[in-house]
Amino acid sequence: MCRYESLKDCTLDLADIALMNDACNVQDENERRYLAALKNKDA
């Protein structure tokens, strides 16, 4: 997570937030695929 102050003092900008959001989406997708693969392996 980032601190709100980092946005206010321009240490971070919206591009940084978008990049972090993309990274979260990738993690979620990887976990979804991993769990689906485990489920298919047991079937």
KAUR-V232203 format. One record per pair of residues at least 12 apart in sequence whose C-alpha atoms are under 10 Angstrom apart, sorted by the first residue. I is the first residue (numbers start at 1). J is the second residue. D is the distance in whole Angstrom. If there is no record, write none. Layout:
# KAUR-V232203
i & j & d
I & J & D
I & J & D
This chain:
# KAUR-V232203
i & j & d
1 & 17 & 10
1 & 20 & 9
2 & 17 & 9
2 & 20 & 10
